[in-house]
Amino acid sequence: MESLEIIYKNDVVVNMVREAVDKAGRKITNTERLEEMIYRRISRYIKGCEKKARHYSIIRKFIYETISDYEKRYRIENSVPFSDLESNNEDNEEKEIEFEPVDVLANVESETIAKEMTALLAQDDHRKKIILGNWITGNDNVSDIARLLAQTIGGSVETHRKYIHRFQKECRKIIAA
């Protein structure tokens, strides 16, 4: 790591890297990783020779090549500034634009209720848990669930199919009560 020490002691190179990374920071998210890649590339070029640390034009070329490669791989895809979200009104009226972010935790309550209902209906029965898990994910095909039960637990597909129908009626009675 001797070449890294040479780089860090050279203020011109450090400033060049810092300025280039600051400019690129608008297009990428992880500037620390970019900076690390730049220093590694310069370090490979220098490899203990202090004279190469003063080849500023070559180092600048390495910096911008690394930034270009990094931007191609890790650029921000879905970024839109809030100023671009402004709608152009025909009346040129100044309107406030409301931005409401998607509430990720909105479905937490319904998921919790579904899990509690599953635990209540399953009553520590592995077969019932599998059936309810499939129903929760949207798979209500009795034949598919019966085949899955036959593969995981064993037994006849037809027996599991009949059990699923009985369990379905039982669940309807419990929920209706």
Secondary structure as GFF3:
##gff-version 3
##sequence-region A 1 177
A	DSSP	alpha_helix	2	9	.	.	.	ID=ss1
A	DSSP	alpha_helix	11	24	.	.	.	ID=ss2
A	DSSP	alpha_helix	31	46	.	.	.	ID=ss3
A	DSSP	three_ten_helix	50	54	.	.	.	ID=ss4
A	DSSP	alpha_helix	56	74	.	.	.	ID=ss5
A	DSSP	three_ten_helix	82	85	.	.	.	ID=ss6
A	DSSP	three_ten_helix	104	107	.	.	.	ID=ss7
A	DSSP	alpha_helix	108	122	.	.	.	ID=ss8
A	DSSP	alpha_helix	126	136	.	.	.	ID=ss9
A	DSSP	alpha_helix	142	152	.	.	.	ID=ss10
A	DSSP	alpha_helix	157	176	.	.	.	ID=ss11
###
